[in-house]
Amino acid sequence: MPCSRPGATPAAPTLQANNMVIHTARRHFRESQARPGDGRGTPHIVTSSVEHDSIRLPLEQLVKDSLAEATFVAVSPRSGRAEVDDVLAAIRPTTCLVSIMLANNETGVIMPVTELSQRVHALNQWRVAEGLPRILVHTDAAQMIGKGRVDVQELGVDYLTIVGHKFYGPRIGALYVRGPGTTTPLHPMLFGGGQERSFRPGTENTPMIAGLGQAAELVSKNWEAYEAHMQDVRDYLEARLEASFGKQRIHLNSHFTGSKRLCNTSNFSILGPGLQGRRVLSLCKTLLASVGAACHSEKGDRPSAILLSCGIPYDVAQNALRLSVGRDTTRAEVDLVVQDLVQAVAQLDQERTL
């Protein structure tokens, strides 16, 4: 179902969809109890330590208000992933939802959501027999769509968050639900109209919904070509960085042993004192980039909490830059970007030695 309203901020589609899943899971837990107040405790939700704020902050608020309990599973510093065994180990009798993003927005690391769904569904068979609440499975696929294969049947999830502007669509999102209200519970957060089968009342933004559908259709037909092009340009970018600065001075923060990553994302640090990401960007003439998540641009020189969670050392994370290539990015444009970075770093090195 579409998630946007006129005037909504860029993060609104993700935020609304993810909040709706959390709200539904809590109500699902209450309704799964034999009778109100039967002593089964507080609903428990499992997620990872590297989720988008539209998952992390609602859960932190629910915990603060004593309305839910949450476990933020640490990602492996070796793989950068929330490993399936670690997620399963966090499950309790009161667990009602597992929410793990499909790909991380800062490192690009792709999470093992398919295996996780399979394991949770197998566990649910035993839980239902024991009278325990079914565990619902959600993935925020905002970063993955348009950059790789996304098939809800293969993933096996109950819910999947879609964000249009991440794949060249309008700033609107959608929430996929496997059999909304039948196979999978879905409860409204808003009331006051019958639109969208009363799951999400309010006047639909029809032009943006149509735009989202068109963008999704293009992705469905062309994702392999999009992926191949972006990976080629991204790999060229990283090769040029290493050639220009030397392999010893470039730390590729998004490289983890045995993990796949998004085709368009490169997170790296140029090592050396005084080369904090924000300082480097301030001297670039043409490059526009972020030092972490774009929605955290106000945090100054503080390192990304996501990178620190992935085991990146503090001084390395402080120098991080996140560059993303697109469908139309060329190698010539990469050359200009690397030249811009070389000049900016040379200026900072010179200032430090004066």
N, C-alpha and C positions, 0 to 999 in steps of 0.2 A: 504494500500500500504506500502511496506517495507520502513523503514527509517534507513539506515545505509550505511556507506562507509568504505572500508578498512582503518584502522588506526583511526577510529572515537573514541572519548572518551566515557566513560560509559554513560554520560548524553546525548550524542548526539541523540539517538532515541527519548527521551522525548522532548528534545529541538526542534528538527526539526518538529515533529508532531504538537506540541503545537503552534509553531510559524506559521506553515502553516494554522492552524485553525484561528488564529488571523488575519493573512493576508487576508484570504478568507472573513472573516466577514467584514472587512473594505471595501473590494471591493464590496461585496454584498450590503452594505449600499449605496455606491456611485451609483451602478447600479439600486437600488430600487427607486432612485429619478426620478421624471418625466423628468427632464432635468438638466444638470450640473448647479450648482450654483443657485438652486431654493430656497435657504435660509433655508433648513431644518437643517443646523447646522453640527456639528462635530459628527462622529460616537462615540457611547458610549458603553462601555463594562462593565458588572458586573461580579465580581469574589469575592472570599473570602479573608480574611486577613491571611489565613494559607496555601496558595497555594505554590507549588513548584516554584523555581526561574524561571523555563522555562515558566511560566505564568506571574509571578509578574514582572520580569525585562523587558521583551518586552513591557508590558503595561506601566511601568514607563517611558521607553524610548519614546514611542509614545506620552505620555502626555507631556513629556519634549519638544518634537519636535512639539507640538500643532497639531499632526496628529490624535489624539483620546482623548476621555475623559474616565476615568475609576473610578469605585466605588469599593472599597475593603470592602466588608461587614464584620463587626466584627462577630466572632463566639460567641455563648452564653457561658459565663463562667460556666453556670450550666450544659450544655449538651456537650460542646466542638464542637458543630456543627454549620454550617451556616444554620440557620433556614429558612424554605421556605418563611414564611411571611416577614422576613427581606430582603431576596433577592428580592422578588417581589416588596417590597416597594422602592427599589433602582432603579427600571426600569423607564426609561424616554421615551418620544416619539422618541428619537434618538437612543435608545438601539438596538443594532444589534446582540449581543452575550451575553449569560450567560455561564460562565465556572466555574464549581465547581468540585473539585476532588472527586473521589468516596470514597477514604479512605485516611486519613492523614498519611504521612510517619513517623511522630514523635510520635504522640499519638495513632495512629491506629484507631481513631474514624471514623466510617462509616457515610457518609453524605447522606441526604435524597434526592438522585438524582431522583429516580423514581417519587416521589410526585412532585418534582420541575418540571420535564419534563411535567407531566400531566397538571400542572397549567399553565406553559408557553404556551403549545400547545393550551389550551383553550383560553388564552389571545390573541394568534396569530389570531384566527378567527375574533375577534373584530378588531384587528389592521389592518388586511388586508382590512376589510370593510371600515376602516377609512383612507386608503391610507398610513398607516405607515409601515415601514420596518418590515418584519418577524424577530422575534428573534430566532436565532439559539442556540442550546443547546449542550454544549461540556462537557465531563467529562474525566479527566485524571485518567485512571484505572490502572496505573502502579503498585500500591501497592496491589491492590485487587486480580488481576488474579493469580490463583494458591493457594489462601488462602480462597476462598469463591466463591459462585455462582455469575457469571457474565453473564447476558443474555441481549444483546442489545435490543431485542424486549421488554423485561420487563422494562428495563431502559427507553426506549423511546427517547434516545438521537439521535442527528444528527451526532455527532462525538464522537469517543472514542479512547483514546491513549493507546497503548499496548507496553510494554517494556519487551523483552525476558529474560534478565538476572535476572529479578525479580521472574521468575518462572522456574529457572534452564535451561533456553534456552541460546542461544548465545547472545552476546551483539549487538542486533539488535532490532528494534521496528517496529511497524506498526500503521497506522491510519485507523480505521474503519470509513467509511462514508456511510450514508444511501442514496444509490442511487447517487453515485458521478457524479456531473455535470448535473443531471436530477432532482431527488427529492430534493437533497441537493446541494447547490453550492460548487464547489471546484476549486480554482484557483492556478496555479503553482507559485512558488517563483523563480524557476530556468528555464532557457531556453537553448536550444541547442541540443535537441535530442527528439526522439519520444518514448522513453521507458516509461513504465507504463502509456500508453495512453496519453503521454505528460504532465501528471499531475506532474511528478517528473522525469525529464530526467537524464540520466546517466547510466553507466553500473551497472546492478544489481549484488549484492553480493549473487549469487545463493546458495552456500553451507550454508550460514547463514540463508537465507530465508527458505531453506529446514529444517534446524535445528529448526527454530522458529515454523514451522508447526508441527514438531514432538513433540516438547515440549508442544505446545498447545493441541495436540491430547491427550497426557498423562494427562494433567490437566483436559480436558473435561471428560475423563473416570474415573479419580481417585480423583477429588477435595474433595469429601466428606470424604474419608479416610485421605487425607492429612490434611484437616481442623481438623478432630477429633484428630489426633495424635498431631498436633502442639498446639492445645488448651489445651490438657491434660498436655503436658510438660510445656507450659507457665504458667498454673495455679499452677502446682507443683513448678515452680520457685518462683512465688510470695508468695506461702505458706511457702517455705523454707526461703525466705528473712525475712518474718515477724516472723517466729519462731527463726531465728538466731539473729536478731537485736532487736526484740520487735516491736509490732505494732505501738507503739508511735514514733519509730524512722524511720519508713519507710513510705514515702508518695508516693502513687501510682498515678503518674501524668496522667496516661492514663485512670483512672476510672472517668466517668462522669455519673451523674444520667440519667437514661433512654436511654443511647446511647449504641449501639452495637459497637464493635471494632474488629480489625483484630485478628485472632487466634494466630498469632505468635509474636505479639509486646507487650513488657512491658517497659514502661517508668516510672522510679521511682527515688526518691531521698533518700539518707541516710542522715538524718537530723543531724546537728551539725556543729560547726564552723570548718573551715579548711578542710572540706570534699568536696571541689569542685570536680565535676566529673572527670576532667582531672587529678587532683592530685591522686585520688583514683586509676584510671586506670594505672597511672605511676608506682604504686607499685605492681600491679597484676602480677603474674608469668605466668599465662596461659590464662587469659581472654583477648580477643580482642573485643572491643566494641566502641561505639561512645557516645558523650555527646549530640548529637542532630542529625541533618541530616548529613550523612556521607560526603556529598559534602561541608559541612561547617566546616570541621575539623580544619581549620586554625584560627578559631576565638577565640582561647584561652579560658579564663574563663568567657567570656561574656555569659550570659544566652541565651538560645534559644529564638529568637523572636516569634517562634510558641507557645512555652509554655507560654510566657508572654501574648500573644494574647488570650490564653485560660484562663487567669485569675490566673495562677500559680504565687504565690508571688516570688519576685525577688530572695530572699535568698534560697528559695526552688528550683527554676529553675536553680540556679547556681550550685547546687549539682546533677543535673539530670544525669542519665545514661539511655541509650536506649539499651536494649538487645532484640535480635530477635532469636527465635528458628527456626529450619528447619525440613524438612521431616525426617531426620535421627538423630536428637538430642535425647539423652536418658536422663532418670532421673539421671543416674550415672554421666553423664557429667554436669548436673545441680548441683549436689552435689559438684563437683570439683570447679565450678564457684563460688558458694556461699562460700565455704571454702576460696577461693582466696580473695574474697571481705572482709570476716571477718578478715583475716590476714592483709590486706592492711589498713582497717579502724582502727584496733587495733594499728598498727604502727603509723598512723597519730595521733590518740588520745594520744599515749604515748609521741610523740614528742611535742605535744601541752602542756602537763602537766610538761615537764622537765623545 
